[in-house]
Amino acid sequence: MSYLDRLGAMLDAVRAQQRYRSVLPRGREAVIDFSSNDYLTMATNAQVVQAFRNARRVGSGGARLLGGSHREHSLLEEELALWLGRERVLLFSSGYHAALGALSVLGSSVEHIYSDRLNHASLIDGSRASGRERTVYPHAVLTPRAQRITPSLIVTESIFSMDGDSVDLRAMVDDLGPGDVLLVDEAHALGVVGPHGAGLAYGLNDPRVVVLGTLSKAFGAHGGFVAGPAVLIDALVNLARTFIFDSALPPAVALAARVALVQLRGADEARARLHATVAHLRAGLRSLGLVTGSGATPIVPVVLGSEVTALHVATALEAKNICAPAIRPPTVPDGSSRLRLSIRADHEPAHVDLFIESLAPCIVTS
């Protein structure tokens, strides 16, 4: 049996579990899309797009420690640090790389890692790769300080990517020991919540708090970053393999992200419109008898249970030109397959009404 035969057998097993995936086709402008994380539509913002077009170069040409460091990187890092109220920021080529780099370095400075059960795969992979012993605690129920191994690294998202709920970061900071570190993944919070969109960790002025961020969601660009004390950033530059050995973020993308940051800081009206749409959606889901949280985050899950049911509902909505993909294990826990809706500032009440109207018969039949 060849390796292709073995891979084919593995894919057959995935299909049998109703977990087979394929890349979505593009050119679907007529589709009402509830799958994009471009929360404030910065990916198509005229000034952001024009900034990208005005860039003098595209690729960086290498790693930051060689020939790949450019002015646009430094300017973006400085402005991100000011916006977030952190001492320094370091860019990575993706949020995934930022997570792996941060966890590898921070993990080497502690004795144990505590990670929320619903953390993103990048945080899980980074914790595993760190080589440190780790404890996966029940969602949003951190092991009490008296029972934790110290010093420890506590890893959490601020807004969780599949459930859309948030945690009490202030309480988590208050529970830290003197040698502990709290890594907060703000991927789905930045640009969307907090003063001027600066996230849920904004104002937690404690050197034990480290912020992980991405430029691929509300910024509408690409890349990731770590924000925190200067000593940490210097350590990442010298010890994080995903920074040292990776080509730097393209300067054109850094420039576009910097313009997006200017737009995000002043996007209070767009944020208010987005949250109003989220409230409208949650009300519509409750009218169908569906349980929905009360949060104002742009992520709204419609938990359906089995993979078969989630695929059936997603396919029925697709026939109505509504893109709300089925999210299945291992992305979410077994038995919690769902539609995961991402609301954007350009979604209109009519889009939500059409979704609710189209979803209603599916809920009855499922």
The 8 nearest C-alpha neighbors of each residue, nearest first, counted from 0:
[[1, 4, 2, 5, 3, 6, 8, 7],
 [2, 0, 4, 3, 5, 6, 7, 8],
 [1, 3, 5, 4, 6, 0, 7, 8],
 [4, 2, 6, 1, 5, 7, 0, 8],
 [5, 3, 7, 1, 2, 6, 0, 8],
 [4, 6, 2, 8, 7, 3, 9, 1],
 [7, 5, 9, 3, 8, 4, 2, 10],
 [6, 8, 4, 10, 5, 9, 3, 11],
 [9, 7, 11, 5, 6, 10, 4, 12],
 [8, 10, 6, 12, 7, 11, 5, 13],
 [11, 9, 13, 7, 12, 8, 14, 6],
 [12, 10, 8, 14, 9, 13, 15, 7],
 [11, 13, 15, 9, 10, 14, 8, 16],
 [12, 14, 10, 16, 18, 11, 19, 15],
 [15, 13, 19, 17, 11, 16, 12, 18],
 [14, 16, 12, 13, 17, 11, 18, 19],
 [15, 17, 13, 14, 18, 12, 19, 306],
 [18, 16, 14, 15, 19, 306, 307, 13],
 [19, 17, 16, 13, 14, 20, 327, 328],
 [20, 18, 14, 13, 17, 21, 10, 16],
 [21, 19, 18, 22, 14, 13, 17, 23],
 [22, 20, 23, 19, 24, 18, 324, 14],
 [21, 23, 24, 20, 25, 19, 324, 26],
 [22, 24, 21, 25, 20, 324, 27, 26],
 [25, 23, 22, 26, 27, 21, 28, 322],
 [24, 26, 27, 23, 28, 22, 30, 29],
 [25, 27, 28, 24, 29, 30, 23, 32],
 [28, 26, 25, 29, 30, 24, 31, 32],
 [27, 29, 30, 26, 31, 25, 32, 320],
 [30, 28, 27, 31, 320, 26, 32, 321],
 [29, 31, 320, 28, 321, 27, 32, 322],
 [32, 30, 321, 322, 320, 33, 29, 350],
 [31, 33, 322, 34, 30, 321, 35, 323],
 [34, 32, 341, 340, 323, 322, 35, 342],
 [33, 35, 341, 32, 323, 340, 322, 36],
 [36, 34, 37, 33, 341, 32, 38, 343],
 [35, 37, 216, 38, 341, 34, 217, 343],
 [38, 36, 216, 217, 40, 35, 219, 39],
 [37, 39, 343, 217, 36, 40, 344, 342],
 [38, 40, 344, 41, 217, 37, 343, 269],
 [41, 39, 37, 42, 38, 43, 44, 219],
 [40, 42, 219, 44, 43, 39, 218, 259],
 [43, 41, 219, 40, 44, 220, 37, 218],
 [44, 42, 41, 40, 45, 48, 47, 219],
 [45, 43, 41, 47, 46, 42, 48, 40],
 [44, 46, 48, 47, 49, 43, 41, 50],
 [47, 45, 49, 48, 44, 50, 258, 259],
 [46, 48, 50, 255, 44, 49, 45, 258],
 [49, 47, 51, 45, 50, 46, 44, 43],
 [50, 48, 52, 46, 51, 47, 45, 53],
 [51, 49, 53, 47, 255, 52, 48, 46],
 [50, 52, 255, 48, 49, 54, 251, 53],
 [53, 51, 49, 50, 54, 48, 251, 55],
 [54, 52, 50, 51, 49, 55, 251, 48],
 [53, 55, 251, 51, 52, 56, 50, 57],
 [56, 54, 53, 57, 251, 52, 250, 51],
 [55, 57, 54, 251, 58, 250, 59, 249],
 [56, 58, 251, 249, 250, 59, 54, 55],
 [59, 57, 249, 60, 56, 250, 251, 248],
 [58, 60, 67, 249, 61, 247, 250, 248],
 [61, 59, 67, 58, 66, 246, 62, 247],
 [60, 62, 67, 246, 66, 59, 247, 65],
 [61, 63, 246, 67, 247, 65, 64, 245],
 [62, 64, 68, 67, 65, 247, 66, 61],
 [65, 63, 62, 66, 243, 68, 67, 61],
 [66, 64, 62, 63, 67, 61, 68, 60],
 [67, 65, 61, 68, 60, 62, 63, 64],
 [66, 68, 61, 63, 62, 59, 60, 247],
 [69, 67, 63, 66, 72, 64, 247, 59],
 [70, 68, 71, 72, 67, 250, 73, 59],
 [71, 69, 73, 72, 74, 68, 250, 75],
 [70, 72, 74, 69, 73, 250, 254, 253],
 [73, 71, 75, 70, 74, 69, 253, 76],
 [72, 74, 76, 70, 75, 71, 77, 69],
 [75, 73, 71, 77, 76, 72, 70, 78],
 [74, 76, 78, 72, 77, 73, 257, 79],
 [75, 77, 73, 88, 79, 74, 78, 72],
 [78, 76, 74, 80, 75, 79, 73, 81],
 [77, 79, 81, 75, 80, 76, 82, 74],
 [78, 80, 82, 76, 81, 77, 75, 83],
 [81, 79, 85, 77, 83, 78, 87, 82],
 [80, 82, 78, 84, 79, 83, 77, 85],
 [83, 81, 79, 80, 84, 78, 197, 85],
 [84, 82, 80, 85, 81, 197, 79, 201],
 [83, 85, 81, 82, 80, 86, 201, 202],
 [86, 84, 80, 227, 83, 87, 226, 81],
 [85, 87, 228, 227, 229, 80, 84, 88],
 [86, 88, 229, 80, 227, 85, 226, 228],
 [89, 87, 226, 76, 80, 225, 227, 224],
 [90, 88, 224, 225, 76, 232, 226, 91],
 [91, 89, 224, 223, 88, 225, 76, 92],
 [90, 92, 223, 224, 93, 97, 222, 242],
 [91, 93, 222, 248, 247, 223, 96, 90],
 [94, 222, 92, 223, 96, 95, 91, 97],
 [93, 95, 223, 97, 213, 96, 222, 98],
 [96, 94, 98, 93, 121, 97, 99, 223],
 [95, 97, 99, 93, 98, 94, 241, 100],
 [96, 98, 94, 100, 95, 91, 99, 224],
 [99, 97, 95, 101, 96, 100, 122, 121],
 [100, 98, 125, 96, 102, 97, 101, 103],
 [101, 99, 239, 97, 103, 241, 98, 102],
 [100, 102, 98, 104, 103, 99, 105, 97],
 [103, 101, 105, 125, 99, 106, 104, 100],
 [102, 104, 129, 106, 100, 101, 105, 99],
 [105, 103, 107, 106, 101, 102, 239, 100],
 [104, 106, 102, 108, 107, 103, 101, 109],
 [107, 105, 103, 104, 108, 102, 109, 129],
 [106, 108, 104, 105, 109, 103, 129, 131],
 [107, 109, 105, 106, 104, 110, 150, 152],
 [110, 108, 150, 151, 106, 107, 111, 152],
 [109, 111, 150, 151, 149, 131, 148, 108],
 [112, 110, 151, 132, 133, 109, 131, 148],
 [111, 113, 133, 152, 151, 153, 134, 132],
 [114, 112, 153, 134, 133, 135, 154, 152],
 [113, 115, 154, 135, 153, 136, 134, 116],
 [114, 116, 136, 138, 118, 117, 155, 135],
 [115, 117, 138, 135, 137, 118, 136, 114],
 [118, 116, 115, 138, 119, 159, 331, 137],
 [117, 119, 115, 116, 122, 155, 156, 120],
 [118, 120, 121, 122, 123, 117, 160, 156],
 [121, 119, 123, 122, 124, 118, 330, 125],
 [122, 120, 124, 95, 123, 119, 125, 98],
 [123, 121, 125, 120, 119, 124, 98, 126],
 [122, 124, 120, 126, 121, 125, 127, 119],
 [125, 123, 127, 121, 126, 122, 120, 128],
 [126, 124, 99, 122, 128, 102, 127, 123],
 [125, 127, 123, 129, 124, 128, 102, 122],
 [126, 128, 124, 125, 129, 130, 123, 131],
 [127, 129, 125, 130, 126, 124, 103, 99],
 [128, 130, 103, 126, 131, 127, 106, 125],
 [131, 129, 128, 127, 132, 126, 106, 103],
 [132, 130, 129, 111, 133, 106, 112, 110],
 [133, 131, 111, 112, 130, 134, 110, 127],
 [134, 132, 112, 111, 113, 131, 135, 114],
 [133, 135, 113, 136, 112, 114, 132, 111],
 [136, 134, 114, 116, 115, 113, 133, 137],
 [135, 137, 115, 116, 141, 134, 114, 138],
 [138, 136, 140, 116, 139, 115, 135, 141],
 [137, 139, 116, 115, 140, 117, 136, 141],
 [138, 140, 141, 137, 166, 115, 136, 116],
 [141, 139, 137, 138, 136, 142, 115, 143],
 [142, 140, 136, 139, 143, 137, 115, 138],
 [141, 143, 147, 144, 140, 136, 146, 113],
 [144, 142, 146, 145, 141, 147, 174, 140],
 [143, 145, 147, 146, 142, 174, 175, 176],
 [144, 146, 143, 147, 142, 148, 149, 176],
 [147, 145, 144, 143, 142, 148, 149, 141],
 [148, 146, 144, 145, 149, 142, 143, 151],
 [149, 147, 111, 151, 150, 146, 110, 144],
 [150, 148, 151, 147, 110, 111, 179, 178],
 [149, 151, 178, 179, 109, 110, 148, 111],
 [150, 152, 149, 111, 179, 109, 112, 110],
 [151, 153, 112, 180, 179, 181, 113, 111],
 [154, 152, 113, 181, 112, 114, 182, 180],
 [155, 153, 114, 182, 181, 113, 183, 152],
 [156, 154, 183, 115, 184, 118, 114, 182],
 [155, 157, 184, 183, 158, 159, 185, 118],
 [156, 158, 165, 185, 166, 184, 183, 159],
 [159, 157, 165, 156, 164, 163, 187, 188],
 [160, 158, 163, 156, 164, 162, 161, 157],
 [159, 161, 163, 162, 158, 187, 298, 119],
 [160, 162, 159, 163, 339, 300, 298, 331],
 [163, 161, 164, 159, 300, 160, 299, 298],
 [164, 162, 298, 159, 158, 160, 161, 299],
 [165, 163, 162, 158, 159, 294, 166, 296],
 [166, 164, 158, 157, 159, 163, 167, 156],
 [165, 167, 168, 157, 139, 164, 158, 156],
 [168, 166, 170, 169, 171, 165, 157, 139],
 [167, 169, 171, 170, 166, 172, 200, 157],
 [168, 170, 172, 171, 167, 173, 203, 200],
 [171, 169, 173, 168, 172, 167, 174, 166],
 [170, 172, 168, 174, 169, 173, 167, 175],
 [173, 171, 169, 175, 174, 170, 168, 181],
 [172, 174, 170, 171, 175, 169, 176, 168],
 [175, 173, 171, 172, 170, 144, 176, 143],
 [176, 174, 172, 173, 179, 171, 177, 144],
 [175, 177, 179, 178, 174, 150, 144, 149],
 [176, 178, 179, 175, 150, 207, 180, 149],
 [179, 177, 150, 176, 180, 149, 151, 175],
 [178, 180, 151, 150, 176, 177, 175, 152],
 [179, 181, 207, 152, 153, 208, 151, 182],
 [182, 180, 153, 208, 152, 207, 154, 209],
 [183, 181, 209, 154, 210, 153, 208, 155],
 [184, 182, 210, 155, 156, 211, 185, 209],
 [183, 185, 156, 211, 186, 157, 210, 212],
 [184, 186, 188, 212, 157, 187, 189, 211],
 [187, 185, 212, 213, 184, 188, 189, 211],
 [188, 186, 185, 158, 189, 160, 216, 159],
 [189, 187, 198, 185, 191, 192, 186, 158],
 [190, 188, 198, 191, 197, 196, 185, 187],
 [189, 191, 196, 217, 263, 197, 192, 188],
 [190, 192, 196, 188, 189, 270, 198, 217],
 [193, 191, 196, 198, 188, 190, 189, 199],
 [192, 194, 198, 196, 197, 199, 195, 201],
 [195, 193, 196, 197, 192, 198, 201, 264],
 [196, 194, 264, 197, 193, 267, 265, 263],
 [195, 197, 190, 192, 193, 191, 194, 198],
 [196, 198, 193, 189, 195, 194, 83, 201],
 [199, 197, 193, 189, 188, 192, 196, 200],
 [198, 200, 201, 193, 157, 192, 188, 197],
 [201, 199, 198, 203, 202, 168, 210, 183],
 [202, 200, 199, 203, 198, 197, 83, 193],
 [201, 203, 204, 200, 84, 199, 83, 205],
 [204, 202, 201, 200, 205, 169, 208, 172],
 [205, 203, 202, 206, 208, 201, 84, 85],
 [204, 206, 207, 208, 203, 172, 202, 209],
 [207, 205, 208, 228, 204, 227, 209, 180],
 [206, 208, 180, 205, 181, 209, 179, 172],
 [209, 207, 181, 206, 205, 182, 180, 210],
 [210, 208, 182, 227, 226, 181, 183, 207],
 [211, 209, 183, 226, 225, 182, 184, 212],
 [210, 212, 184, 225, 185, 183, 224, 226],
 [213, 211, 186, 224, 185, 223, 184, 225],
 [212, 214, 223, 94, 186, 215, 222, 224],
 [213, 215, 221, 218, 222, 220, 223, 216],
 [216, 214, 221, 220, 219, 213, 218, 222],
 [215, 217, 37, 36, 219, 218, 214, 38],
 [216, 218, 38, 37, 219, 190, 39, 215],
 [219, 217, 214, 220, 216, 259, 41, 215],
 [218, 220, 42, 41, 215, 216, 217, 37],
 [221, 219, 215, 214, 218, 256, 42, 252],
 [222, 220, 215, 214, 93, 252, 219, 223],
 [223, 221, 93, 92, 214, 94, 213, 91],
 [222, 224, 94, 213, 93, 91, 212, 214],
 [223, 225, 90, 212, 89, 91, 97, 211],
 [224, 226, 211, 89, 88, 210, 212, 97],
 [227, 225, 88, 210, 87, 209, 85, 211],
 [226, 228, 209, 85, 87, 86, 210, 88],
 [229, 227, 86, 231, 230, 87, 206, 232],
 [228, 230, 232, 231, 87, 86, 233, 227],
 [231, 229, 233, 232, 228, 234, 227, 235],
 [232, 230, 234, 229, 233, 228, 235, 227],
 [231, 233, 235, 229, 234, 230, 236, 89],
 [234, 232, 236, 230, 231, 235, 229, 237],
 [233, 235, 231, 237, 232, 236, 238, 230],
 [236, 234, 239, 232, 238, 237, 233, 231],
 [237, 235, 233, 234, 238, 239, 232, 242],
 [236, 238, 234, 235, 239, 233, 243, 240],
 [237, 239, 235, 234, 236, 240, 104, 243],
 [240, 238, 235, 100, 242, 241, 243, 236],
 [239, 241, 243, 242, 244, 238, 100, 245],
 [242, 240, 100, 239, 96, 245, 243, 244],
 [243, 241, 240, 239, 245, 244, 91, 236],
 [242, 244, 240, 245, 241, 239, 236, 62],
 [243, 245, 240, 242, 241, 62, 246, 239],
 [246, 244, 242, 62, 241, 243, 247, 92],
 [247, 245, 62, 61, 248, 67, 244, 63],
 [246, 248, 62, 63, 67, 59, 92, 61],
 [247, 249, 92, 250, 59, 91, 222, 246],
 [250, 248, 58, 59, 252, 251, 57, 247],
 [251, 249, 253, 252, 71, 59, 57, 254],
 [250, 252, 57, 54, 254, 249, 51, 253],
 [251, 253, 255, 250, 249, 254, 256, 220],
 [254, 252, 250, 256, 251, 255, 71, 72],
 [253, 255, 257, 251, 252, 256, 71, 250],
 [254, 256, 252, 51, 47, 258, 50, 257],
 [255, 257, 259, 253, 258, 254, 220, 252],
 [258, 256, 260, 254, 259, 255, 75, 253],
 [257, 259, 261, 255, 260, 256, 47, 254],
 [258, 260, 256, 262, 257, 261, 218, 47],
 [259, 261, 263, 257, 262, 258, 256, 264],
 [262, 260, 258, 259, 264, 263, 257, 265],
 [261, 263, 259, 260, 265, 264, 266, 258],
 [264, 262, 260, 266, 265, 261, 190, 259],
 [263, 265, 195, 261, 262, 266, 260, 196],
 [264, 266, 263, 262, 267, 195, 261, 268],
 [265, 267, 263, 269, 268, 264, 262, 270],
 [268, 266, 270, 269, 265, 271, 195, 264],
 [267, 269, 271, 270, 266, 272, 265, 273],
 [268, 270, 272, 266, 271, 267, 344, 273],
 [271, 269, 273, 267, 272, 268, 266, 191],
 [270, 272, 268, 274, 269, 273, 267, 275],
 [273, 271, 269, 275, 270, 274, 344, 268],
 [272, 274, 344, 270, 276, 271, 275, 343],
 [275, 273, 277, 271, 276, 272, 295, 270],
 [276, 274, 272, 278, 277, 273, 271, 279],
 [275, 277, 279, 273, 274, 278, 280, 272],
 [276, 278, 274, 280, 279, 275, 281, 297],
 [277, 279, 275, 281, 276, 280, 282, 274],
 [280, 278, 276, 282, 277, 281, 275, 283],
 [281, 279, 283, 277, 282, 278, 351, 276],
 [280, 282, 284, 278, 283, 279, 285, 277],
 [283, 281, 285, 279, 280, 284, 278, 286],
 [282, 284, 280, 286, 281, 285, 355, 279],
 [285, 283, 281, 287, 286, 289, 282, 280],
 [284, 286, 288, 289, 282, 287, 283, 281],
 [285, 287, 283, 284, 288, 282, 289, 281],
 [288, 286, 285, 284, 289, 359, 283, 362],
 [287, 289, 285, 286, 290, 284, 283, 291],
 [290, 288, 285, 284, 287, 291, 286, 301],
 [289, 291, 285, 288, 292, 284, 301, 302],
 [292, 290, 289, 281, 293, 285, 284, 300],
 [291, 293, 294, 290, 164, 281, 299, 163],
 [292, 294, 291, 295, 281, 278, 164, 296],
 [295, 293, 296, 292, 164, 163, 165, 278],
 [294, 296, 274, 297, 277, 293, 278, 275],
 [295, 297, 298, 294, 163, 164, 274, 158],
 [296, 298, 342, 341, 277, 299, 295, 163],
 [299, 297, 163, 341, 296, 340, 300, 342],
 [298, 300, 340, 163, 339, 297, 341, 301],
 [301, 299, 339, 162, 338, 302, 340, 298],
 [302, 300, 338, 337, 339, 303, 299, 291],
 [301, 303, 337, 335, 300, 304, 336, 338],
 [304, 302, 337, 336, 309, 301, 305, 308],
 [305, 303, 335, 334, 336, 302, 337, 306],
 [306, 304, 308, 307, 334, 336, 309, 303],
 [305, 307, 309, 336, 308, 17, 327, 310],
 [308, 306, 310, 305, 309, 311, 17, 304],
 [309, 307, 311, 305, 310, 306, 312, 365],
 [308, 310, 306, 325, 312, 311, 337, 307],
 [309, 311, 313, 307, 308, 325, 312, 314],
 [312, 310, 308, 314, 309, 313, 307, 315],
 [311, 313, 315, 309, 314, 310, 361, 308],
 [312, 314, 310, 316, 315, 311, 324, 325],
 [315, 313, 317, 311, 316, 312, 310, 318],
 [314, 316, 312, 318, 317, 313, 311, 319],
 [317, 315, 319, 313, 321, 318, 314, 312],
 [316, 318, 320, 314, 321, 319, 315, 322],
 [317, 319, 316, 315, 320, 314, 321, 313],
 [318, 320, 316, 317, 321, 315, 357, 30],
 [321, 319, 30, 317, 318, 31, 322, 316],
 [320, 322, 31, 317, 316, 319, 30, 32],
 [321, 323, 32, 317, 33, 31, 324, 30],
 [322, 324, 33, 34, 313, 338, 321, 340],
 [325, 323, 313, 338, 322, 326, 34, 339],
 [324, 326, 338, 309, 310, 337, 313, 327],
 [327, 325, 337, 336, 338, 324, 339, 330],
 [326, 328, 336, 331, 330, 306, 329, 325],
 [329, 327, 330, 331, 332, 333, 336, 18],
 [328, 330, 331, 327, 332, 333, 18, 326],
 [331, 329, 328, 327, 326, 332, 120, 161],
 [330, 332, 328, 329, 327, 335, 333, 336],
 [333, 331, 328, 335, 334, 329, 330, 336],
 [334, 332, 335, 328, 331, 336, 329, 327],
 [333, 335, 304, 305, 336, 332, 306, 328],
 [334, 336, 304, 333, 332, 302, 337, 331],
 [337, 335, 327, 304, 306, 305, 326, 303],
 [338, 336, 302, 303, 326, 301, 309, 325],
 [337, 339, 325, 301, 300, 326, 323, 324],
 [338, 340, 300, 337, 299, 301, 161, 326],
 [341, 339, 299, 33, 298, 300, 34, 338],
 [342, 340, 298, 33, 34, 297, 35, 36],
 [341, 343, 297, 33, 340, 38, 298, 277],
 [344, 342, 38, 345, 346, 39, 273, 341],
 [343, 345, 273, 39, 346, 269, 272, 38],
 [346, 344, 343, 347, 40, 39, 273, 342],
 [347, 345, 343, 344, 350, 342, 348, 276],
 [346, 348, 350, 349, 345, 351, 276, 344],
 [349, 347, 351, 350, 352, 276, 346, 279],
 [348, 350, 352, 347, 351, 353, 346, 354],
 [351, 349, 353, 347, 348, 352, 346, 354],
 [350, 352, 354, 348, 349, 353, 280, 355],
 [351, 353, 349, 355, 354, 350, 356, 348],
 [354, 352, 356, 350, 351, 355, 357, 349],
 [353, 355, 351, 357, 352, 356, 358, 350],
 [356, 354, 358, 352, 357, 353, 359, 283],
 [357, 355, 353, 354, 359, 358, 352, 360],
 [358, 356, 354, 355, 359, 353, 316, 360],
 [357, 359, 355, 361, 356, 360, 354, 362],
 [360, 358, 362, 361, 356, 357, 355, 363],
 [361, 359, 363, 362, 358, 364, 357, 356],
 [362, 360, 364, 358, 359, 363, 365, 312],
 [361, 363, 365, 359, 360, 364, 358, 312],
 [362, 364, 360, 361, 365, 359, 358, 287],
 [365, 363, 361, 362, 360, 359, 312, 308],
 [364, 362, 363, 361, 308, 312, 311, 360]]
